[in-house]
Amino acid sequence: MLCALCLFGGLFGFVAWARGDGPGSGRRVVIDVPARGSDGDLMAVLVEHGLIRRRFPFSLYFRLFTQGPAAGRHVLRDDLGPRALAQRLSR
């Protein structure tokens, strides 16, 4: 029972985090996603441009809930939450 409660709490926290705000103040950022780039390279670019704070939670969310990044140029804002950022990158 306690284990199930902890699991539910962790899942709820992860979903709440994904729906939260991003780290920035609304600055526009343009990034280019190569057709054959790795997830690690993409996460490094996102951290470098201030779009995410830490790689691991966003990388996990991105792998679980998207089909992967769409190649090409993406115009993003640094205040996008993880969910919105993942959706925009996978379009």
N, C-alpha and C positions, 0 to 999 in steps of 0.2 A: 504494500500500500504506500509506504513512504517513498519507495523507489519510483513508483508511478507518479506520485505527486511531484517529486523532484524533476522527473522527465518532462511532465506537463509544464512546470514552472520554467524550465530551461527553454522549451519550445516557445512558450508565450513571450519570454524575454527576447528571444531571437527575432520573432515576428515583430514585436514592438520596436526593436532596434532598427529593423529594416524599413519601417514606416516613419522613422524619425527624420530629423533634418540633417543636412550635410554639414561639413565642417566650415564652409566658407560664408561669404557675405553676399553672394549673388553675382560675382565676377564671371564674365563669359570666358570660356576656355575652348580652344579648338585643338583636337587631337586627331591624328591619323592612325587608323588601325590597319595593319597589313593583313593581307589575305591569309598568310600562313604564320602569323605571329603566335608566340606561346602565351599561355595565361599569365605566367610569371612576368613576362615583358610588359603585358598590358597592365598588370597590377602595379608594376614599378612606375609606369607612366602616370597612372592615376594618383599615386602617392606624390610623385614629383610635382604634379600640377595642383596639388591640394584638393583633389576631388574625393579622396578617402583618407582616413587617418591611419588605418592598419590594413595590411594585405589580407591576413587570414580570414577574418569574419566576412569580408566582402567577397573574397574568392570562393568561400564555401557557399554563400548565398547565390552567387552568380552561377556556380556549377549545378546547384540543386534546382534552380528555378528558371533558367534560360537555356536556349539551344546553343549559346556561345555568341561571341561578338560578331556583328556585321562589319565586314571590311569596308574601309573608306573613311572619309572625313566626318567627324562628329563635332557639332557645336553644342557645348554643354555649359551648365552653370555650376559653380563650386558649392552652391547651397542645396543641391539636389540630394535627397536622402538615398540610401542604398537601393531601395526598391525602384525608385524613379530612374536612378542612374543605370541600373541593370536593364530596365526596360528600354531606355534610350539607346544603350550600347548594342542591344540585340535586335534592333529594328533594321 
